[in-house]
Structure formats: structure tokens, C-alpha cells
């Protein structure tokens, strides 16, 4: 749910736990680890539901890899 942009990093970090990534102290580090893990996969899809405008997701869209954000 991207309706509240401030909660998105925590939600991406929670995805890291589902992917079995080690949990660092810093949430932004875990977000970057999630993006690194996604880039290494052939296919992935992130859905940012209810995002009002793409600019609220700045820094929360992984660059590269075989996936997409919607």
C-alpha cells in the first residue's frame, strides 16, 4: 500500500524478510538489499498500490533487472 509514502520503505523491508535476507539495523540498507535481490532474479513485479504520483516512489524503484514496478 503506497497511499502513505512514509510507510513504503518499511513494506519493502518486510519483503526482504520474506525473501530470507539478513536484517540489518538500518531499514534503508534492507531496502537496498531487497532491490539487489530482485535485480538478480529473472522475473519480479512490485506493485505500489494507491501511489498518488510516481514522484512519491523516488528511491523506491529498483533499477535494472528482469522485473517491473507497477
C-alpha positions in Angstrom: 0.0 0.0 0.0 1.7 3.2 -1.2 -1.1 5.5 -0.2 1.1 6.7 2.7 4.5 7.2 1.2 6.2 7.2 4.6 5.2 3.5 5.1 6.6 2.2 1.8 10.2 1.7 2.9 9.0 -0.4 5.8 6.9 -2.5 3.5 9.8 -3.1 1.1 11.9 -4.0 4.1 9.3 -6.5 5.1 9.6 -8.1 1.7 13.3 -8.6 2.5 12.3 -10.7 5.4 10.1 -12.9 3.2 13.0 -13.3 0.8 15.1 -14.6 3.7 17.6 -11.6 3.6 19.6 -10.9 6.7 18.1 -8.0 8.6 20.5 -5.1 9.1 20.0 -2.4 11.7 19.2 0.3 9.1 15.9 0.0 7.2 17.3 1.7 4.1 20.1 -0.9 4.0 17.4 -3.6 3.9 15.5 -1.8 1.1 18.7 -1.7 -0.9 19.3 -5.5 -0.3 15.8 -6.2 -1.5 16.5 -4.3 -4.7 19.8 -6.2 -5.2 18.0 -9.5 -4.6 15.3 -8.5 -7.1 17.8 -7.5 -9.8 19.4 -10.9 -9.5 16.1 -12.6 -10.3 14.9 -13.2 -13.9 11.3 -12.1 -13.2 9.7 -10.0 -10.5 6.9 -7.5 -10.0 6.4 -4.8 -7.4 3.0 -3.3 -7.1 2.8 0.1 -5.3 -0.9 0.2 -4.7 -2.6 3.6 -4.3 0.5 5.6 -5.1 -0.8 9.1 -5.8 2.1 10.1 -8.1 5.3 8.4 -9.3 7.4 11.1 -7.5 6.4 9.7 -4.1 8.2 6.5 -5.0 11.6 8.2 -5.7 14.3 6.0 -4.5 11.9 3.0 -4.1 12.1 1.6 -7.6 14.9 -0.9 -8.3 17.0 0.0 -11.3 17.7 -2.8 -13.8 17.0 -6.5 -13.6 14.3 -8.6 -15.2 11.3 -7.1 -13.4 9.0 -4.1 -13.3 7.1 -1.9 -10.9 3.5 -1.1 -11.3 
